[in-house]
C-alpha cells in the first residue's frame, strides 16, 4: 500500500507523541507488573514503527 509523504509525516508525529507519553508513564509503573510489561512492548512497537516510516520516507533534499 502506498502512502503520501504527508500521511507518513503525520503518522510519524502521532506515533512519536504517543511514544513520548508511554515513556513518561513507564516511569510511574511497577517493574514486572502487567502494565509495565505492556508499556515496554508498546514502546518497542512504536520505535519499530518510527524506524519503518523513516525507511519509507524519501531522503531529505540536500541544502542548496
N, C-alpha and C positions, 0 to 999 in steps of 0.2 A: 504494500500500500504506500502510495506517495503522499507526502505532506509538504505544505509550503514552508518556506523559511520562517514566515511569521508564525505559523502554527507550532513549529518546533521551538521557536524562541519563547512563545507564550507558555508552552508546556514546561520548558526548562525553568522559567521564572516560578511557575506554580510549584513544581517539584522541589526546587531549591528552598522555597519558603516553607513548605511542609517539612522538608528535611531539617531545616533550622529549628522548627518548633519541636520536632521529635528529639533532636539532640539536647535541647533545653529541658524537655520533660524527662529524659533519661536520667538526668542528674538527681531527680527527685524520687526515682523509683528504687525499690529494694532489689539489689543484685540477686539473681537467681529466681526471682519471683516471675510469675507468668506474664505480667505486664512488662517487666524489664526485658524478658526474652523476646516477646512480641515486638517491642520497640526496637531492640537491637536488629532484629530481622528486617523490620521496615526500613531502618536506616540503611542497611546494606542494599536492599532492593532499590531505594531511591538513589543511592550512589551509582549503582549499575545503570539505572535508567538515565541519569545525567550523562554518564560516560557514552552510552549508546546514542543519545541525542547529539552529543558533541561530534561523534563519528559521522552522523548523518548530515550535519550542517556543512555547508561549503566552507572552505578555508577563507579566513578574512583577507580582504584586499590589501596588498602591500601599500605602505604610505607613499604619497607622491613626492 
